[in-house]
């Protein structure tokens, strides 16, 4: 009771908060809400101004473009390495050597079931084409290998006099130079 008396002595008759405590709490809540709304509005305004700033957007676009270019470069490098591996693999199966009086085309028969019947050699003018196919089974999966290689020679090469010989695991095709 004494606390109420002290409280009543502190309040004047003209004081709005003393006569209407509920209104005082509502006004404090309203002012708190308006302050929070103003703070949120200012922060949101700063954010949108920065987000829509052309300089910031250009930096973002530049960063995205550099990222895309790096990704494309990596993909192109990967494809290039894959192509080089394939070319090296083909070179190991079929290779061309030049001697003094003839060309020698050496075909490794091991990947083609070690059978010369799987190698087809055709000529068309000065172009020698070699088609080879073979299959192997590893770990329950069948692997099919098919290679086609063509060589174009000068006019001094006589493809009609070529000879084929088997030497171990290789099929050697001799092509004489000079007509």
C-alpha positions as CSV (number, residue, x, y, z in Angstrom):
1,X,0.0,0.0,0.0
2,X,2.7,2.3,0.8
3,X,4.2,1.8,-2.7
4,X,0.9,2.8,-4.2
5,X,0.9,6.0,-2.1
6,X,4.4,6.8,-3.2
7,X,3.5,6.2,-6.8
8,X,0.4,8.4,-6.5
9,X,2.6,11.2,-5.0
10,X,5.0,11.0,-7.9
11,X,2.3,11.4,-10.5
12,X,0.8,14.8,-11.3
13,X,-2.8,15.2,-12.2
14,X,-1.8,16.4,-15.6
15,X,0.4,13.4,-16.3
16,X,-1.3,11.2,-19.1
17,X,0.7,8.0,-18.1
18,X,-0.5,8.1,-14.6
19,X,-4.2,8.3,-15.4
20,X,-4.1,5.8,-18.3
21,X,-1.3,3.1,-17.8
22,X,-2.7,1.0,-20.7
23,X,-2.4,3.9,-23.1
24,X,1.2,4.4,-21.9
25,X,2.1,0.8,-22.8
26,X,0.4,1.1,-26.2
27,X,2.3,4.2,-27.0
28,X,5.6,2.6,-26.0
29,X,4.8,-0.4,-28.2
30,X,3.8,1.8,-31.1
31,X,7.0,3.9,-30.8
32,X,9.1,0.6,-30.6
33,X,7.3,-0.7,-33.7
34,X,7.9,2.6,-35.6
35,X,11.6,2.6,-34.6
36,X,12.0,-1.1,-35.8
37,X,10.2,-0.3,-39.0
38,X,12.4,2.7,-39.7
39,X,15.6,0.7,-39.0
40,X,14.4,-2.1,-41.3
41,X,13.5,0.4,-44.0
42,X,16.9,2.1,-43.9
43,X,18.8,-1.2,-44.0
44,X,16.6,-2.5,-46.9
45,X,17.0,0.7,-48.7
46,X,20.8,0.5,-48.4
47,X,20.7,-3.1,-49.6
48,X,18.6,-2.4,-52.7
49,X,20.6,0.7,-53.6
50,X,23.8,-1.4,-53.4
51,X,22.2,-4.3,-55.2
52,X,21.0,-2.2,-58.1
53,X,24.2,-0.1,-58.3
54,X,25.6,-0.6,-61.9
55,X,29.2,-0.8,-60.7
56,X,28.3,-3.6,-58.3
57,X,26.4,-5.4,-61.0
58,X,29.3,-5.1,-63.5
59,X,31.7,-6.6,-61.0
60,X,29.3,-9.5,-60.4
61,X,28.9,-10.1,-64.2
62,X,32.6,-9.9,-64.7
63,X,33.2,-12.5,-61.9
64,X,30.5,-14.8,-63.4
65,X,32.0,-14.4,-66.9
66,X,35.5,-15.2,-65.7
67,X,34.2,-18.2,-63.9
68,X,32.4,-19.4,-67.1
69,X,35.6,-18.8,-69.2
70,X,37.7,-20.8,-66.7
71,X,35.1,-23.6,-66.8
72,X,35.2,-23.7,-70.6
73,X,39.0,-23.6,-70.6
74,X,39.1,-26.6,-68.3
75,X,36.6,-28.5,-70.5
76,X,38.5,-27.7,-73.7
77,X,41.8,-28.8,-72.0
78,X,40.2,-32.0,-70.9
79,X,38.9,-32.7,-74.4
80,X,42.3,-31.9,-75.9
81,X,44.0,-34.3,-73.5
82,X,41.4,-37.0,-74.3
83,X,42.1,-36.5,-78.0
84,X,45.8,-36.7,-77.5
85,X,45.5,-39.9,-75.5
86,X,43.4,-41.4,-78.3
87,X,45.9,-40.3,-80.9
88,X,48.8,-41.8,-78.9
89,X,46.8,-45.0,-78.5
90,X,46.1,-45.2,-82.2
91,X,49.8,-44.6,-82.9
92,X,50.7,-47.5,-80.8
93,X,48.4,-49.8,-82.8
94,X,49.2,-48.6,-86.3
95,X,52.4,-46.8,-87.2
96,X,54.2,-45.7,-90.4
97,X,58.0,-45.9,-90.9
98,X,60.0,-44.8,-93.9
99,X,63.1,-46.8,-95.0
100,X,65.4,-46.1,-98.0
101,X,63.3,-47.8,-100.7
102,X,60.0,-48.4,-99.0
103,X,57.4,-47.4,-96.5
104,X,56.6,-49.8,-93.7
105,X,53.2,-49.8,-92.0
106,X,53.2,-51.8,-88.8
107,X,49.9,-52.9,-87.3
108,X,49.9,-54.4,-83.8
109,X,47.6,-57.4,-84.0
110,X,47.2,-58.0,-80.2
111,X,44.3,-55.6,-79.7
112,X,42.5,-57.0,-82.8
113,X,42.2,-60.6,-81.5
114,X,45.7,-61.4,-82.9
115,X,44.1,-62.3,-86.2
116,X,45.1,-60.7,-89.6
117,X,41.6,-61.3,-90.8
118,X,40.4,-58.5,-88.6
119,X,42.6,-56.0,-90.5
120,X,41.3,-54.7,-93.9
121,X,43.7,-52.8,-96.1
122,X,42.3,-50.9,-99.1
123,X,43.8,-48.5,-101.6
124,X,42.2,-45.7,-103.6
125,X,44.6,-43.9,-105.8
126,X,47.5,-42.7,-103.6
127,X,45.5,-43.3,-100.4
128,X,46.1,-46.4,-98.2
129,X,43.3,-47.1,-95.7
130,X,43.6,-49.5,-92.9
131,X,40.5,-50.6,-91.0
132,X,40.9,-52.8,-87.9
133,X,38.4,-54.2,-85.4
134,X,38.7,-56.4,-82.4
135,X,37.0,-57.3,-79.2
136,X,38.1,-58.3,-75.7
137,X,36.4,-59.2,-72.5
138,X,37.6,-57.8,-69.2
139,X,35.8,-58.1,-65.8
140,X,32.6,-59.3,-67.5
141,X,32.4,-56.4,-69.9
142,X,33.0,-56.7,-73.6
143,X,35.3,-54.1,-75.1
144,X,35.1,-53.4,-78.8
145,X,37.9,-51.6,-80.6
146,X,37.6,-50.3,-84.1
147,X,40.3,-48.1,-85.7
148,X,40.4,-46.6,-89.2
149,X,43.6,-45.0,-90.4
150,X,44.4,-43.5,-93.8
151,X,47.7,-42.4,-95.3
152,X,48.1,-40.3,-98.4
153,X,51.4,-40.9,-100.4
154,X,53.2,-39.0,-103.1
155,X,53.0,-40.1,-106.8
156,X,56.4,-41.9,-106.5
157,X,54.8,-44.7,-104.3
158,X,53.4,-47.8,-106.0
159,X,50.5,-49.1,-103.9
160,X,49.7,-51.9,-106.3
161,X,53.0,-53.6,-105.4
162,X,52.5,-53.6,-101.6
163,X,53.1,-56.8,-99.7
164,X,51.8,-57.9,-96.3
165,X,53.7,-60.2,-93.9
166,X,53.1,-61.3,-90.4
167,X,56.1,-60.9,-88.0
168,X,55.2,-62.1,-84.5
169,X,52.3,-60.1,-83.2
170,X,52.6,-57.5,-86.0
171,X,51.3,-57.3,-89.5
172,X,53.8,-55.4,-91.6
173,X,52.8,-53.8,-94.9
174,X,55.7,-53.0,-97.3
175,X,55.0,-50.2,-99.8
176,X,57.8,-49.7,-102.4
177,X,59.0,-46.2,-103.3
178,X,59.5,-45.5,-107.0
179,X,57.6,-46.7,-110.0
